[in-house]
Amino acid sequence: MISENVWDEHFDSLTNIIEVYINYLRNKIDRGHENKLIHTLRGRGYVLKE
């Protein structure tokens, strides 16, 4: 859903660009905090939660 909403349906699904940007966000948001906010839901995507 991320790729379809940010780009179009012709997005190259073999690229790891989404994982790269999620990693950037994790470094900015979660680094240095014991409780992480960004969680991976295997096979589904990502979620923000305490």
C-alpha positions in Angstrom: 0.0 0.0 0.0 2.9 2.4 0.7 4.3 2.0 -2.8 0.8 2.3 -4.4 0.0 5.5 -2.5 3.3 7.2 -2.8 4.2 6.1 -6.3 1.9 4.4 -8.8 0.9 0.9 -9.6 3.9 0.5 -11.9 6.3 0.8 -8.9 9.2 -1.7 -9.1 8.4 -4.0 -6.2 11.8 -5.7 -6.4 13.5 -2.5 -5.1 14.1 -2.1 -1.3 13.5 1.7 -1.3 10.7 1.4 1.2 12.9 -0.5 3.6 15.6 2.1 3.2 13.3 4.9 4.1 11.8 3.0 7.1 15.4 2.5 8.3 16.0 6.3 8.0 12.8 6.9 10.0 13.9 4.4 12.6 17.2 6.1 13.0 15.6 9.5 13.5 12.6 8.5 15.6 13.7 5.4 17.6 17.5 5.9 18.1 18.3 6.3 21.7 14.9 5.4 23.0 14.2 2.2 24.9 10.6 2.0 23.6 10.5 1.8 19.8 7.6 3.3 17.9 8.1 1.8 14.4 7.3 -1.9 14.3 7.4 -4.3 11.4 4.3 -6.5 10.8 5.7 -9.5 8.8 3.9 -9.9 5.5 1.8 -6.8 6.2 3.9 -3.7 6.5 4.7 -1.2 9.3 2.9 0.3 12.2 3.5 3.1 14.7 2.7 2.1 18.3 4.0 2.5 21.8 
